[in-house]
Amino acid sequence: AGQIPGSEQRLFKEASAREMWQPVIPVPVTPFPPPLEDAAPQFRGYALGCLGHFEQSKTEIRLGLDDMHSNGVGFMLPMMNTWLADIFARSGDNDSALSIVEKSLAGLDDVTGRSWEAELYRQRAPILLALGPKRESDAERDLKKAINVARLQNAKSFELRAATGLAS
């Protein structure tokens, strides 16, 4: 292991190869600490939606959002709403997806919400396109707005996502 074919050189030492192939003892995952504990259904729900289990996904994300609202946890709500909108869009219900994104954009009134503003504009663009070609200029406007917001916030990953969407 680690030997370069046809050479005496190695990519890594023999001891490193032995270490890489040693069995690992699984470490149990502890429950999420509060307030992340309230977000567990959304994480599971979003994963289910990515696997095509749309109805179960929507239910779990909504239940988790309801719990977060009732417990006064607001710092992750914009992100979780983008997940819910994404699942609706993946399932073909673009009208509902657009409604979720627009409600989230309308509710951006604090620093936490503003941190997701660029992503919400980026997310709205493909939903608009899915609703019909007449929305193309609106989608392009949203992607440009996402890029500008991300630049102002120095949010490089959101800027890249929006720029990639605009390029395609």
N, C-alpha and C positions, 0 to 999 in steps of 0.2 A: 504494500500500500504506500502511495506517495511517490513511487518510483516512476520517473519519466521513461516511457517506452524507448528502447534503443539507446539508452544513456545511463551513465553511472550517477547522474544527478537526481535529486529528489525534490519534490514540491514541498514536502514537509518531513519532519523527522519521524522515525519509527514510533517513538513514544507518543507523538501527537496522533498518529494513526490509531494506536491502541486506545488512546483516550477518546477519540471520536466514535469508536465502535463499542465503548462501554455502555451497558444498559443504564438507562436513567430511571431513577425512582420517581414516579409521579408524585407531585405535591398537590394535595387537595386545595381547591380554590375556596377561599373563605368567602362568606357572603359579602356583598358590597357594603361599604360603610354608609351610614346615613349621610347625606341625602341621596347618594347615588343608588341606594337600595330601591328608591322609588322608580328609578329608570330601568331596572332590570327587565320588566315586561316589554319595554320599547326595544331594547337590544335584541331580545329573543324574537319579538314580533317582526322587526326589520329583517332579521336573518331568514325567518320563515317566508317573508314576502320575496326576498331575493331568490328563494328556492321555488317560487311559484305558488305558494300556499297563501293566496291573497286574502281570502276572507278571514282566516285565522290570524293572519298578520295584522289586518286592520283592527280586528277586535282587541288583540293584545296591546297594540300601540295606543288605541283609544282608552283602554282601561288604565294603562300606565299614565297617560296624560291626565286623565281624571284624578287619579291618585295624587299626581304632582300638584294639580290645581288645589285639591282639597287640603294638602299639606303645606301649601304656600311656597312650594319650590318652583322658582321661575327661571333660574339661570340656564336650564337646558331646554326650555320649551320651544324656542325658535328652531333649534336643531331637530328636536323630535317631530315638530310639525313638518319640516322638510322631508323627514323620513316617511311620514304618513302620506304626504303629497306624492312622493316618489312611488309608493306602493299603489296609490290610486292610478297614477299615470301608467305604471307597468301593467296594471290590470285592464287598461283601456278606458278608464273613466277619467278622461281629461278634464271634463267640466268640474268634477269634484276636486281634482288635483289643483286646478286653477283657483278655485274658491278658497282652498286651504292656504295657498301661497299668498293670495291677495289679502286674506284676513291677517296673515302673519305680517305682511308688509304694512298694513294699516295699523297694526299694533306695536310697531317699533317705536317705543317711547323711552327706552332706557339703554344704558351701556351694553347690557347683556344682549338685548334684542338687536341692537345696532351691529354687534359683532357678526351677525348672520345676514346682514342686509345684502351684501354682495352676492352671497350664495342664493338668496331668495330671488334676486333679479336674474341670476344665471339660470336658476331652476325654472323660472317662469317661461323663458325663451323656447325651449323645446316643447313645452306644453302648448304654447300658442301656435307653434308650427304644426303640431299634431291636430289642432282644431281647424286648420285650413290654410291654404296658401295666401289668403288675404291678410293674414296676421304676420307675414314675413317682416315687414318694416317694424312692427311692434317688437318682434323677437330680437331683431338687430339692435333696436334702441335699448332694450333691456340688457343685452350683452355688453353694450358700450357703457351703460350705466353701472353694471356690475364691475367692469374693469376699472372705471373711475373711482367707485366707492372702495374697491379693494386697494387701489393705489393710495388713496387718502389714509386708509387704515394700515397701510404697509402689510397687507395680508397677501403674501406672495402666492400661496397655494390657491386661494380664491381667484386671484388675478389670472393665474395660469389656467384654471378651469374655464373661466369666462373667455379668455383669449382663444383657447382651443375650440370652444363652442362657436365663436365668431368665425374662426378660420374654416370650420367645416360646413 
